[in-house]
Amino acid sequence: MEEESHLLDFYGAECPPCKQLEMMINRLKEDEGISITRYEVWHNSANQSLMMKYSKGRCNGVPFLYNKRNDQFLCGAVTYEQLRDWAKKQ
């Protein structure tokens, strides 16, 4: 298993925006070498609890992206540019 990144993606398995985001996350890894650790929350209560810990009520749905280094997050559908800019902030 890969080491957990400081960048986290919380998603639902059947969530259409989450599936689009997954493609962008894969592109980000290919284009920029940036990895994001993904957690499925609709069918995994431990992952859902972890999402709520980081969300702190700021985002109550998926997709939810969180940067453990700077407490920056994205909530909901985003563009590739928004994802890339968020991921590059240290």
PyMOL Python script that loads the backbone (N, CA, C, O; Angstrom):
from pymol import cmd

cmd.read_pdbstr("""\
ATOM      1  N   MET A   1       0.836  -1.184   0.000  1.00  0.00           N
ATOM      2  CA  MET A   1       0.000   0.000   0.000  1.00  0.00           C
ATOM      3  C   MET A   1       0.881   1.248   0.000  1.00  0.00           C
ATOM      4  O   MET A   1       1.917   1.287   0.663  1.00  0.00           O
ATOM      5  N   GLU A   2       0.461   2.264  -0.748  1.00  0.00           N
ATOM      6  CA  GLU A   2       1.215   3.508  -0.796  1.00  0.00           C
ATOM      7  C   GLU A   2       1.130   4.243   0.530  1.00  0.00           C
ATOM      8  O   GLU A   2       0.149   4.113   1.263  1.00  0.00           O
ATOM      9  N   GLU A   3       2.167   5.015   0.829  1.00  0.00           N
ATOM     10  CA  GLU A   3       2.162   5.853   2.017  1.00  0.00           C
ATOM     11  C   GLU A   3       1.107   6.944   1.852  1.00  0.00           C
ATOM     12  O   GLU A   3       0.902   7.470   0.758  1.00  0.00           O
ATOM     13  N   GLU A   4       0.443   7.272   2.955  1.00  0.00           N
ATOM     14  CA  GLU A   4      -0.595   8.290   2.897  1.00  0.00           C
ATOM     15  C   GLU A   4       0.011   9.650   2.571  1.00  0.00           C
ATOM     16  O   GLU A   4       1.021  10.054   3.147  1.00  0.00           O
ATOM     17  N   SER A   5      -0.617  10.331   1.651  1.00  0.00           N
ATOM     18  CA  SER A   5      -0.234  11.693   1.280  1.00  0.00           C
ATOM     19  C   SER A   5      -0.797  12.673   2.309  1.00  0.00           C
ATOM     20  O   SER A   5      -1.687  12.326   3.086  1.00  0.00           O
ATOM     21  N   HIS A   6      -0.275  13.884   2.306  1.00  0.00           N
ATOM     22  CA  HIS A   6      -0.878  14.940   3.130  1.00  0.00           C
ATOM     23  C   HIS A   6      -2.132  15.493   2.468  1.00  0.00           C
ATOM     24  O   HIS A   6      -2.871  16.271   3.071  1.00  0.00           O
ATOM     25  N   LEU A   7      -2.367  15.085   1.215  1.00  0.00           N
ATOM     26  CA  LEU A   7      -3.555  15.479   0.467  1.00  0.00           C
ATOM     27  C   LEU A   7      -4.547  14.320   0.486  1.00  0.00           C
ATOM     28  O   LEU A   7      -4.212  13.195   0.113  1.00  0.00           O
ATOM     29  N   LEU A   8      -5.769  14.608   0.926  1.00  0.00           N
ATOM     30  CA  LEU A   8      -6.770  13.564   1.094  1.00  0.00           C
ATOM     31  C   LEU A   8      -8.005  13.864   0.267  1.00  0.00           C
ATOM     32  O   LEU A   8      -8.424  15.015   0.146  1.00  0.00           O
ATOM     33  N   ASP A   9      -8.587  12.810  -0.305  1.00  0.00           N
ATOM     34  CA  ASP A   9      -9.840  12.904  -1.053  1.00  0.00           C
ATOM     35  C   ASP A   9     -10.848  11.968  -0.408  1.00  0.00           C
ATOM     36  O   ASP A   9     -10.615  10.763  -0.314  1.00  0.00           O
ATOM     37  N   PHE A  10     -11.963  12.522   0.033  1.00  0.00           N
ATOM     38  CA  PHE A  10     -13.052  11.729   0.586  1.00  0.00           C
ATOM     39  C   PHE A  10     -14.154  11.698  -0.461  1.00  0.00           C
ATOM     40  O   PHE A  10     -14.591  12.743  -0.943  1.00  0.00           O
ATOM     41  N   TYR A  11     -14.607  10.484  -0.816  1.00  0.00           N
ATOM     42  CA  TYR A  11     -15.536  10.330  -1.934  1.00  0.00           C
ATOM     43  C   TYR A  11     -16.558   9.243  -1.652  1.00  0.00           C
ATOM     44  O   TYR A  11     -16.387   8.427  -0.746  1.00  0.00           O
ATOM     45  N   GLY A  12     -17.620   9.246  -2.442  1.00  0.00           N
ATOM     46  CA  GLY A  12     -18.622   8.187  -2.407  1.00  0.00           C
ATOM     47  C   GLY A  12     -18.484   7.332  -3.657  1.00  0.00           C
ATOM     48  O   GLY A  12     -18.281   7.854  -4.753  1.00  0.00           O
ATOM     49  N   ALA A  13     -18.594   6.025  -3.493  1.00  0.00           N
ATOM     50  CA  ALA A  13     -18.362   5.095  -4.606  1.00  0.00           C
ATOM     51  C   ALA A  13     -19.278   5.353  -5.798  1.00  0.00           C
ATOM     52  O   ALA A  13     -18.845   5.216  -6.941  1.00  0.00           O
ATOM     53  N   GLU A  14     -20.526   5.722  -5.557  1.00  0.00           N
ATOM     54  CA  GLU A  14     -21.485   5.913  -6.642  1.00  0.00           C
ATOM     55  C   GLU A  14     -21.690   7.380  -6.998  1.00  0.00           C
ATOM     56  O   GLU A  14     -22.622   7.702  -7.735  1.00  0.00           O
ATOM     57  N   CYS A  15     -20.860   8.263  -6.505  1.00  0.00           N
ATOM     58  CA  CYS A  15     -20.994   9.715  -6.678  1.00  0.00           C
ATOM     59  C   CYS A  15     -20.432  10.160  -8.031  1.00  0.00           C
ATOM     60  O   CYS A  15     -19.225  10.056  -8.252  1.00  0.00           O
ATOM     61  N   PRO A  16     -21.290  10.660  -8.952  1.00  0.00           N
ATOM     62  CA  PRO A  16     -20.786  11.086 -10.266  1.00  0.00           C
ATOM     63  C   PRO A  16     -19.697  12.168 -10.204  1.00  0.00           C
ATOM     64  O   PRO A  16     -18.692  12.033 -10.901  1.00  0.00           O
ATOM     65  N   PRO A  17     -19.850  13.241  -9.400  1.00  0.00           N
ATOM     66  CA  PRO A  17     -18.749  14.219  -9.331  1.00  0.00           C
ATOM     67  C   PRO A  17     -17.457  13.608  -8.791  1.00  0.00           C
ATOM     68  O   PRO A  17     -16.362  14.026  -9.169  1.00  0.00           O
ATOM     69  N   CYS A  18     -17.587  12.622  -7.910  1.00  0.00           N
ATOM     70  CA  CYS A  18     -16.398  11.959  -7.359  1.00  0.00           C
ATOM     71  C   CYS A  18     -15.668  11.156  -8.434  1.00  0.00           C
ATOM     72  O   CYS A  18     -14.438  11.102  -8.449  1.00  0.00           O
ATOM     73  N   LYS A  19     -16.430  10.536  -9.332  1.00  0.00           N
ATOM     74  CA  LYS A  19     -15.817   9.777 -10.433  1.00  0.00           C
ATOM     75  C   LYS A  19     -15.067  10.715 -11.379  1.00  0.00           C
ATOM     76  O   LYS A  19     -13.983  10.379 -11.855  1.00  0.00           O
ATOM     77  N   GLN A  20     -15.638  11.885 -11.650  1.00  0.00           N
ATOM     78  CA  GLN A  20     -14.939  12.885 -12.479  1.00  0.00           C
ATOM     79  C   GLN A  20     -13.675  13.349 -11.774  1.00  0.00           C
ATOM     80  O   GLN A  20     -12.630  13.510 -12.406  1.00  0.00           O
ATOM     81  N   LEU A  21     -13.765  13.564 -10.477  1.00  0.00           N
ATOM     82  CA  LEU A  21     -12.609  14.001  -9.709  1.00  0.00           C
ATOM     83  C   LEU A  21     -11.513  12.941  -9.718  1.00  0.00           C
ATOM     84  O   LEU A  21     -10.330  13.276  -9.776  1.00  0.00           O
ATOM     85  N   GLU A  22     -11.893  11.671  -9.661  1.00  0.00           N
ATOM     86  CA  GLU A  22     -10.903  10.591  -9.690  1.00  0.00           C
ATOM     87  C   GLU A  22     -10.058  10.669 -10.962  1.00  0.00           C
ATOM     88  O   GLU A  22      -8.846  10.460 -10.916  1.00  0.00           O
ATOM     89  N   MET A  23     -10.689  10.967 -12.087  1.00  0.00           N
ATOM     90  CA  MET A  23      -9.935  11.103 -13.339  1.00  0.00           C
ATOM     91  C   MET A  23      -8.954  12.278 -13.254  1.00  0.00           C
ATOM     92  O   MET A  23      -7.830  12.191 -13.750  1.00  0.00           O
ATOM     93  N   MET A  24      -9.384  13.368 -12.627  1.00  0.00           N
ATOM     94  CA  MET A  24      -8.493  14.525 -12.475  1.00  0.00           C
ATOM     95  C   MET A  24      -7.357  14.226 -11.514  1.00  0.00           C
ATOM     96  O   MET A  24      -6.236  14.690 -11.719  1.00  0.00           O
ATOM     97  N   ILE A  25      -7.631  13.456 -10.468  1.00  0.00           N
ATOM     98  CA  ILE A  25      -6.584  13.064  -9.511  1.00  0.00           C
ATOM     99  C   ILE A  25      -5.541  12.204 -10.215  1.00  0.00           C
ATOM    100  O   ILE A  25      -4.342  12.376  -9.995  1.00  0.00           O
ATOM    101  N   ASN A  26      -5.988  11.286 -11.052  1.00  0.00           N
ATOM    102  CA  ASN A  26      -5.048  10.455 -11.825  1.00  0.00           C
ATOM    103  C   ASN A  26      -4.215  11.316 -12.763  1.00  0.00           C
ATOM    104  O   ASN A  26      -3.011  11.097 -12.896  1.00  0.00           O
ATOM    105  N   ARG A  27      -4.838  12.291 -13.415  1.00  0.00           N
ATOM    106  CA  ARG A  27      -4.119  13.206 -14.306  1.00  0.00           C
ATOM    107  C   ARG A  27      -3.099  14.036 -13.523  1.00  0.00           C
ATOM    108  O   ARG A  27      -1.987  14.268 -13.998  1.00  0.00           O
ATOM    109  N   LEU A  28      -3.479  14.480 -12.329  1.00  0.00           N
ATOM    110  CA  LEU A  28      -2.567  15.266 -11.488  1.00  0.00           C
ATOM    111  C   LEU A  28      -1.322  14.458 -11.144  1.00  0.00           C
ATOM    112  O   LEU A  28      -0.213  14.992 -11.138  1.00  0.00           O
ATOM    113  N   LYS A  29      -1.504  13.180 -10.860  1.00  0.00           N
ATOM    114  CA  LYS A  29      -0.354  12.320 -10.551  1.00  0.00           C
ATOM    115  C   LYS A  29       0.531  12.161 -11.784  1.00  0.00           C
ATOM    116  O   LYS A  29       1.756  12.220 -11.681  1.00  0.00           O
ATOM    117  N   GLU A  30      -0.086  11.959 -12.951  1.00  0.00           N
ATOM    118  CA  GLU A  30       0.683  11.800 -14.189  1.00  0.00           C
ATOM    119  C   GLU A  30       1.388  13.094 -14.589  1.00  0.00           C
ATOM    120  O   GLU A  30       2.575  13.080 -14.917  1.00  0.00           O
ATOM    121  N   ASP A  31       0.660  14.214 -14.563  1.00  0.00           N
ATOM    122  CA  ASP A  31       1.203  15.492 -15.046  1.00  0.00           C
ATOM    123  C   ASP A  31       2.148  16.163 -14.064  1.00  0.00           C
ATOM    124  O   ASP A  31       3.158  16.740 -14.467  1.00  0.00           O
ATOM    125  N   GLU A  32       1.824  16.090 -12.772  1.00  0.00           N
ATOM    126  CA  GLU A  32       2.558  16.876 -11.772  1.00  0.00           C
ATOM    127  C   GLU A  32       3.303  16.017 -10.747  1.00  0.00           C
ATOM    128  O   GLU A  32       4.090  16.542  -9.959  1.00  0.00           O
ATOM    129  N   GLY A  33       3.063  14.708 -10.748  1.00  0.00           N
ATOM    130  CA  GLY A  33       3.697  13.834  -9.761  1.00  0.00           C
ATOM    131  C   GLY A  33       3.136  14.005  -8.359  1.00  0.00           C
ATOM    132  O   GLY A  33       3.801  13.671  -7.378  1.00  0.00           O
ATOM    133  N   ILE A  34       1.903  14.529  -8.256  1.00  0.00           N
ATOM    134  CA  ILE A  34       1.279  14.785  -6.956  1.00  0.00           C
ATOM    135  C   ILE A  34       0.286  13.669  -6.650  1.00  0.00           C
ATOM    136  O   ILE A  34      -0.616  13.395  -7.442  1.00  0.00           O
ATOM    137  N   SER A  35       0.459  13.033  -5.504  1.00  0.00           N
ATOM    138  CA  SER A  35      -0.422  11.944  -5.089  1.00  0.00           C
ATOM    139  C   SER A  35      -1.435  12.435  -4.063  1.00  0.00           C
ATOM    140  O   SER A  35      -1.129  13.267  -3.209  1.00  0.00           O
ATOM    141  N   ILE A  36      -2.640  11.903  -4.167  1.00  0.00           N
ATOM    142  CA  ILE A  36      -3.705  12.198  -3.218  1.00  0.00           C
ATOM    143  C   ILE A  36      -4.233  10.863  -2.711  1.00  0.00           C
ATOM    144  O   ILE A  36      -4.578   9.986  -3.504  1.00  0.00           O
ATOM    145  N   THR A  37      -4.294  10.708  -1.401  1.00  0.00           N
ATOM    146  CA  THR A  37      -4.824   9.487  -0.808  1.00  0.00           C
ATOM    147  C   THR A  37      -6.344   9.581  -0.775  1.00  0.00           C
ATOM    148  O   THR A  37      -6.906  10.584  -0.335  1.00  0.00           O
ATOM    149  N   ARG A  38      -7.006   8.514  -1.252  1.00  0.00           N
ATOM    150  CA  ARG A  38      -8.472   8.532  -1.378  1.00  0.00           C
ATOM    151  C   ARG A  38      -9.116   7.650  -0.314  1.00  0.00           C
ATOM    152  O   ARG A  38      -8.608   6.580   0.023  1.00  0.00           O
ATOM    153  N   TYR A  39     -10.248   8.124   0.207  1.00  0.00           N
ATOM    154  CA  TYR A  39     -11.019   7.391   1.204  1.00  0.00           C
ATOM    155  C   TYR A  39     -12.486   7.341   0.790  1.00  0.00           C
ATOM    156  O   TYR A  39     -13.110   8.388   0.619  1.00  0.00           O
ATOM    157  N   GLU A  40     -13.042   6.156   0.627  1.00  0.00           N
ATOM    158  CA  GLU A  40     -14.457   5.984   0.313  1.00  0.00           C
ATOM    159  C   GLU A  40     -15.249   6.110   1.620  1.00  0.00           C
ATOM    160  O   GLU A  40     -14.944   5.429   2.599  1.00  0.00           O
ATOM    161  N   VAL A  41     -16.274   6.989   1.636  1.00  0.00           N
ATOM    162  CA  VAL A  41     -16.977   7.268   2.887  1.00  0.00           C
ATOM    163  C   VAL A  41     -18.432   6.788   2.928  1.00  0.00           C
ATOM    164  O   VAL A  41     -19.014   6.703   4.010  1.00  0.00           O
ATOM    165  N   TRP A  42     -19.023   6.478   1.792  1.00  0.00           N
ATOM    166  CA  TRP A  42     -20.427   6.062   1.796  1.00  0.00           C
ATOM    167  C   TRP A  42     -20.614   4.650   2.338  1.00  0.00           C
ATOM    168  O   TRP A  42     -21.675   4.328   2.873  1.00  0.00           O
ATOM    169  N   HIS A  43     -19.604   3.814   2.207  1.00  0.00           N
ATOM    170  CA  HIS A  43     -19.707   2.418   2.634  1.00  0.00           C
ATOM    171  C   HIS A  43     -18.677   2.073   3.712  1.00  0.00           C
ATOM    172  O   HIS A  43     -18.498   0.901   4.044  1.00  0.00           O
ATOM    173  N   ASN A  44     -18.007   3.075   4.253  1.00  0.00           N
ATOM    174  CA  ASN A  44     -16.968   2.832   5.251  1.00  0.00           C
ATOM    175  C   ASN A  44     -17.111   3.865   6.365  1.00  0.00           C
ATOM    176  O   ASN A  44     -16.747   5.029   6.194  1.00  0.00           O
ATOM    177  N   SER A  45     -17.639   3.434   7.492  1.00  0.00           N
ATOM    178  CA  SER A  45     -17.918   4.377   8.588  1.00  0.00           C
ATOM    179  C   SER A  45     -16.640   4.950   9.216  1.00  0.00           C
ATOM    180  O   SER A  45     -16.642   6.087   9.689  1.00  0.00           O
ATOM    181  N   ALA A  46     -15.568   4.184   9.221  1.00  0.00           N
ATOM    182  CA  ALA A  46     -14.305   4.711   9.767  1.00  0.00           C
ATOM    183  C   ALA A  46     -13.805   5.861   8.895  1.00  0.00           C
ATOM    184  O   ALA A  46     -13.357   6.884   9.412  1.00  0.00           O
ATOM    185  N   ASN A  47     -13.882   5.691   7.564  1.00  0.00           N
ATOM    186  CA  ASN A  47     -13.475   6.766   6.661  1.00  0.00           C
ATOM    187  C   ASN A  47     -14.405   7.969   6.792  1.00  0.00           C
ATOM    188  O   ASN A  47     -13.960   9.113   6.705  1.00  0.00           O
ATOM    189  N   GLN A  48     -15.700   7.710   7.002  1.00  0.00           N
ATOM    190  CA  GLN A  48     -16.648   8.800   7.177  1.00  0.00           C
ATOM    191  C   GLN A  48     -16.312   9.599   8.445  1.00  0.00           C
ATOM    192  O   GLN A  48     -16.382  10.828   8.435  1.00  0.00           O
ATOM    193  N   SER A  49     -15.956   8.923   9.509  1.00  0.00           N
ATOM    194  CA  SER A  49     -15.555   9.602  10.750  1.00  0.00           C
ATOM    195  C   SER A  49     -14.303  10.438  10.529  1.00  0.00           C
ATOM    196  O   SER A  49     -14.198  11.553  11.040  1.00  0.00           O
ATOM    197  N   LEU A  50     -13.355   9.902   9.769  1.00  0.00           N
ATOM    198  CA  LEU A  50     -12.132  10.639   9.463  1.00  0.00           C
ATOM    199  C   LEU A  50     -12.458  11.905   8.669  1.00  0.00           C
ATOM    200  O   LEU A  50     -11.891  12.966   8.928  1.00  0.00           O
ATOM    201  N   MET A  51     -13.374  11.792   7.703  1.00  0.00           N
ATOM    202  CA  MET A  51     -13.781  12.955   6.925  1.00  0.00           C
ATOM    203  C   MET A  51     -14.399  14.017   7.839  1.00  0.00           C
ATOM    204  O   MET A  51     -14.093  15.201   7.699  1.00  0.00           O
ATOM    205  N   MET A  52     -15.249  13.614   8.755  1.00  0.00           N
ATOM    206  CA  MET A  52     -15.898  14.574   9.647  1.00  0.00           C
ATOM    207  C   MET A  52     -14.875  15.263  10.557  1.00  0.00           C
ATOM    208  O   MET A  52     -15.028  16.437  10.893  1.00  0.00           O
ATOM    209  N   LYS A  53     -13.838  14.529  10.951  1.00  0.00           N
ATOM    210  CA  LYS A  53     -12.762  15.105  11.771  1.00  0.00           C
ATOM    211  C   LYS A  53     -12.082  16.252  11.018  1.00  0.00           C
ATOM    212  O   LYS A  53     -11.858  17.321  11.585  1.00  0.00           O
ATOM    213  N   TYR A  54     -11.757  16.033   9.755  1.00  0.00           N
ATOM    214  CA  TYR A  54     -11.069  17.056   8.973  1.00  0.00           C
ATOM    215  C   TYR A  54     -12.027  18.144   8.471  1.00  0.00           C
ATOM    216  O   TYR A  54     -11.633  19.302   8.331  1.00  0.00           O
ATOM    217  N   SER A  55     -13.249  17.781   8.209  1.00  0.00           N
ATOM    218  CA  SER A  55     -14.223  18.731   7.669  1.00  0.00           C
ATOM    219  C   SER A  55     -14.620  19.792   8.691  1.00  0.00           C
ATOM    220  O   SER A  55     -14.819  20.955   8.339  1.00  0.00           O
ATOM    221  N   LYS A  56     -14.733  19.394   9.943  1.00  0.00           N
ATOM    222  CA  LYS A  56     -15.131  20.312  11.022  1.00  0.00           C
ATOM    223  C   LYS A  56     -16.414  21.058  10.665  1.00  0.00           C
ATOM    224  O   LYS A  56     -16.577  22.225  11.019  1.00  0.00           O
ATOM    225  N   GLY A  57     -17.319  20.383   9.967  1.00  0.00           N
ATOM    226  CA  GLY A  57     -18.589  20.988   9.600  1.00  0.00           C
ATOM    227  C   GLY A  57     -18.532  21.920   8.401  1.00  0.00           C
ATOM    228  O   GLY A  57     -19.554  22.486   8.014  1.00  0.00           O
ATOM    229  N   ARG A  58     -17.361  22.092   7.808  1.00  0.00           N
ATOM    230  CA  ARG A  58     -17.210  23.008   6.667  1.00  0.00           C
ATOM    231  C   ARG A  58     -17.731  22.406   5.370  1.00  0.00           C
ATOM    232  O   ARG A  58     -18.082  23.135   4.442  1.00  0.00           O
ATOM    233  N   CYS A  59     -17.780  21.090   5.302  1.00  0.00           N
ATOM    234  CA  CYS A  59     -18.261  20.400   4.105  1.00  0.00           C
ATOM    235  C   CYS A  59     -18.936  19.126   4.581  1.00  0.00           C
ATOM    236  O   CYS A  59     -18.300  18.280   5.209  1.00  0.00           O
ATOM    237  N   ASN A  60     -20.203  18.990   4.289  1.00  0.00           N
ATOM    238  CA  ASN A  60     -20.924  17.818   4.782  1.00  0.00           C
ATOM    239  C   ASN A  60     -21.230  16.801   3.696  1.00  0.00           C
ATOM    240  O   ASN A  60     -22.042  15.897   3.896  1.00  0.00           O
ATOM    241  N   GLY A  61     -20.584  16.948   2.548  1.00  0.00           N
ATOM    242  CA  GLY A  61     -20.812  16.021   1.453  1.00  0.00           C
ATOM    243  C   GLY A  61     -19.517  15.688   0.742  1.00  0.00           C
ATOM    244  O   GLY A  61     -18.432  16.098   1.157  1.00  0.00           O
ATOM    245  N   VAL A  62     -19.652  14.944  -0.324  1.00  0.00           N
ATOM    246  CA  VAL A  62     -18.502  14.561  -1.133  1.00  0.00           C
ATOM    247  C   VAL A  62     -18.675  15.109  -2.545  1.00  0.00           C
ATOM    248  O   VAL A  62     -19.800  15.341  -2.987  1.00  0.00           O
ATOM    249  N   PRO A  63     -17.596  15.311  -3.236  1.00  0.00           N
ATOM    250  CA  PRO A  63     -16.217  15.112  -2.801  1.00  0.00           C
ATOM    251  C   PRO A  63     -15.757  16.198  -1.828  1.00  0.00           C
ATOM    252  O   PRO A  63     -16.185  17.350  -1.887  1.00  0.00           O
ATOM    253  N   PHE A  64     -14.873  15.777  -0.941  1.00  0.00           N
ATOM    254  CA  PHE A  64     -14.236  16.674   0.018  1.00  0.00           C
ATOM    255  C   PHE A  64     -12.742  16.402  -0.032  1.00  0.00           C
ATOM    256  O   PHE A  64     -12.298  15.279   0.210  1.00  0.00           O
ATOM    257  N   LEU A  65     -11.979  17.423  -0.344  1.00  0.00           N
ATOM    258  CA  LEU A  65     -10.518  17.310  -0.421  1.00  0.00           C
ATOM    259  C   LEU A  65      -9.909  18.119   0.721  1.00  0.00           C
ATOM    260  O   LEU A  65     -10.343  19.235   1.007  1.00  0.00           O
ATOM    261  N   TYR A  66      -8.894  17.541   1.372  1.00  0.00           N
ATOM    262  CA  TYR A  66      -8.296  18.192   2.537  1.00  0.00           C
ATOM    263  C   TYR A  66      -6.778  18.096   2.489  1.00  0.00           C
ATOM    264  O   TYR A  66      -6.218  17.042   2.186  1.00  0.00           O
ATOM    265  N   ASN A  67      -6.119  19.215   2.793  1.00  0.00           N
ATOM    266  CA  ASN A  67      -4.662  19.278   2.869  1.00  0.00           C
ATOM    267  C   ASN A  67      -4.272  19.337   4.345  1.00  0.00           C
ATOM    268  O   ASN A  67      -4.536  20.335   5.016  1.00  0.00           O
ATOM    269  N   LYS A  68      -3.648  18.276   4.853  1.00  0.00           N
ATOM    270  CA  LYS A  68      -3.283  18.201   6.269  1.00  0.00           C
ATOM    271  C   LYS A  68      -2.199  19.199   6.659  1.00  0.00           C
ATOM    272  O   LYS A  68      -2.072  19.535   7.836  1.00  0.00           O
ATOM    273  N   ARG A  69      -1.421  19.676   5.701  1.00  0.00           N
ATOM    274  CA  ARG A  69      -0.331  20.601   6.023  1.00  0.00           C
ATOM    275  C   ARG A  69      -0.809  22.025   6.274  1.00  0.00           C
ATOM    276  O   ARG A  69      -0.256  22.725   7.123  1.00  0.00           O
ATOM    277  N   ASN A  70      -1.834  22.459   5.539  1.00  0.00           N
ATOM    278  CA  ASN A  70      -2.223  23.876   5.660  1.00  0.00           C
ATOM    279  C   ASN A  70      -3.711  24.083   5.956  1.00  0.00           C
ATOM    280  O   ASN A  70      -4.186  25.218   5.937  1.00  0.00           O
ATOM    281  N   ASP A  71      -4.452  23.007   6.228  1.00  0.00           N
ATOM    282  CA  ASP A  71      -5.871  23.075   6.582  1.00  0.00           C
ATOM    283  C   ASP A  71      -6.733  23.651   5.458  1.00  0.00           C
ATOM    284  O   ASP A  71      -7.848  24.106   5.711  1.00  0.00           O
ATOM    285  N   GLN A  72      -6.232  23.636   4.223  1.00  0.00           N
ATOM    286  CA  GLN A  72      -7.018  24.103   3.088  1.00  0.00           C
ATOM    287  C   GLN A  72      -7.869  22.950   2.569  1.00  0.00           C
ATOM    288  O   GLN A  72      -7.445  21.795   2.608  1.00  0.00           O
ATOM    289  N   PHE A  73      -9.061  23.261   2.086  1.00  0.00           N
ATOM    290  CA  PHE A  73      -9.951  22.213   1.609  1.00  0.00           C
ATOM    291  C   PHE A  73     -10.724  22.680   0.381  1.00  0.00           C
ATOM    292  O   PHE A  73     -10.840  23.875   0.107  1.00  0.00           O
ATOM    293  N   LEU A  74     -11.242  21.709  -0.340  1.00  0.00           N
ATOM    294  CA  LEU A  74     -12.165  21.943  -1.448  1.00  0.00           C
ATOM    295  C   LEU A  74     -13.393  21.092  -1.174  1.00  0.00           C
ATOM    296  O   LEU A  74     -13.289  19.967  -0.687  1.00  0.00           O
ATOM    297  N   CYS A  75     -14.553  21.642  -1.490  1.00  0.00           N
ATOM    298  CA  CYS A  75     -15.814  20.949  -1.234  1.00  0.00           C
ATOM    299  C   CYS A  75     -16.655  20.965  -2.498  1.00  0.00           C
ATOM    300  O   CYS A  75     -16.937  22.028  -3.051  1.00  0.00           O
ATOM    301  N   GLY A  76     -17.055  19.787  -2.954  1.00  0.00           N
ATOM    302  CA  GLY A  76     -17.895  19.708  -4.137  1.00  0.00           C
ATOM    303  C   GLY A  76     -17.077  19.587  -5.412  1.00  0.00           C
ATOM    304  O   GLY A  76     -15.859  19.410  -5.382  1.00  0.00           O
ATOM    305  N   ALA A  77     -17.777  19.686  -6.524  1.00  0.00           N
ATOM    306  CA  ALA A  77     -17.138  19.556  -7.839  1.00  0.00           C
ATOM    307  C   ALA A  77     -16.166  20.712  -8.067  1.00  0.00           C
ATOM    308  O   ALA A  77     -16.464  21.856  -7.726  1.00  0.00           O
ATOM    309  N   VAL A  78     -15.017  20.414  -8.639  1.00  0.00           N
ATOM    310  CA  VAL A  78     -13.993  21.423  -8.920  1.00  0.00           C
ATOM    311  C   VAL A  78     -13.437  21.199 -10.325  1.00  0.00           C
ATOM    312  O   VAL A  78     -13.618  20.135 -10.916  1.00  0.00           O
ATOM    313  N   THR A  79     -12.763  22.211 -10.842  1.00  0.00           N
ATOM    314  CA  THR A  79     -12.079  22.082 -12.119  1.00  0.00           C
ATOM    315  C   THR A  79     -10.686  21.496 -11.879  1.00  0.00           C
ATOM    316  O   THR A  79     -10.205  21.451 -10.747  1.00  0.00           O
ATOM    317  N   TYR A  80     -10.051  21.050 -12.959  1.00  0.00           N
ATOM    318  CA  TYR A  80      -8.679  20.549 -12.837  1.00  0.00           C
ATOM    319  C   TYR A  80      -7.747  21.644 -12.327  1.00  0.00           C
ATOM    320  O   TYR A  80      -6.863  21.379 -11.513  1.00  0.00           O
ATOM    321  N   GLU A  81      -7.940  22.856 -12.798  1.00  0.00           N
ATOM    322  CA  GLU A  81      -7.086  23.972 -12.381  1.00  0.00           C
ATOM    323  C   GLU A  81      -7.237  24.250 -10.884  1.00  0.00           C
ATOM    324  O   GLU A  81      -6.251  24.510 -10.196  1.00  0.00           O
ATOM    325  N   GLN A  82      -8.473  24.194 -10.386  1.00  0.00           N
ATOM    326  CA  GLN A  82      -8.688  24.397  -8.945  1.00  0.00           C
ATOM    327  C   GLN A  82      -8.011  23.288  -8.149  1.00  0.00           C
ATOM    328  O   GLN A  82      -7.378  23.555  -7.127  1.00  0.00           O
ATOM    329  N   LEU A  83      -8.139  22.050  -8.611  1.00  0.00           N
ATOM    330  CA  LEU A  83      -7.507  20.918  -7.940  1.00  0.00           C
ATOM    331  C   LEU A  83      -5.999  21.080  -7.918  1.00  0.00           C
ATOM    332  O   LEU A  83      -5.368  20.927  -6.872  1.00  0.00           O
ATOM    333  N   ARG A  84      -5.419  21.391  -9.075  1.00  0.00           N
ATOM    334  CA  ARG A  84      -3.969  21.545  -9.183  1.00  0.00           C
ATOM    335  C   ARG A  84      -3.472  22.679  -8.278  1.00  0.00           C
ATOM    336  O   ARG A  84      -2.488  22.509  -7.558  1.00  0.00           O
ATOM    337  N   ASP A  85      -4.143  23.826  -8.311  1.00  0.00           N
ATOM    338  CA  ASP A  85      -3.713  24.958  -7.489  1.00  0.00           C
ATOM    339  C   ASP A  85      -3.810  24.629  -6.009  1.00  0.00           C
ATOM    340  O   ASP A  85      -2.914  24.977  -5.240  1.00  0.00           O
ATOM    341  N   TRP A  86      -4.885  23.961  -5.598  1.00  0.00           N
ATOM    342  CA  TRP A  86      -5.046  23.556  -4.189  1.00  0.00           C
ATOM    343  C   TRP A  86      -3.933  22.577  -3.786  1.00  0.00           C
ATOM    344  O   TRP A  86      -3.353  22.700  -2.708  1.00  0.00           O
ATOM    345  N   ALA A  87      -3.648  21.621  -4.647  1.00  0.00           N
ATOM    346  CA  ALA A  87      -2.657  20.593  -4.327  1.00  0.00           C
ATOM    347  C   ALA A  87      -1.246  21.156  -4.237  1.00  0.00           C
ATOM    348  O   ALA A  87      -0.425  20.629  -3.486  1.00  0.00           O
ATOM    349  N   LYS A  88      -0.950  22.193  -4.971  1.00  0.00           N
ATOM    350  CA  LYS A  88       0.399  22.765  -4.994  1.00  0.00           C
ATOM    351  C   LYS A  88       0.671  23.720  -3.835  1.00  0.00           C
ATOM    352  O   LYS A  88       1.827  24.056  -3.575  1.00  0.00           O
ATOM    353  N   LYS A  89      -0.373  24.161  -3.135  1.00  0.00           N
ATOM    354  CA  LYS A  89      -0.169  25.046  -1.982  1.00  0.00           C
ATOM    355  C   LYS A  89       0.418  24.234  -0.834  1.00  0.00           C
ATOM    356  O   LYS A  89      -0.113  23.187  -0.463  1.00  0.00           O
ATOM    357  N   GLN A  90       1.494  24.719  -0.291  1.00  0.00           N
ATOM    358  CA  GLN A  90       2.129  24.018   0.817  1.00  0.00           C
ATOM    359  C   GLN A  90       1.631  24.577   2.110  1.00  0.00           C
ATOM    360  O   GLN A  90       2.043  24.124   3.178  1.00  0.00           O
TER     361      GLN A  90
END
""", "prot")
cmd.dss("prot")
cmd.show_as("cartoon", "prot")
cmd.util.cbc("prot")
cmd.orient("prot")
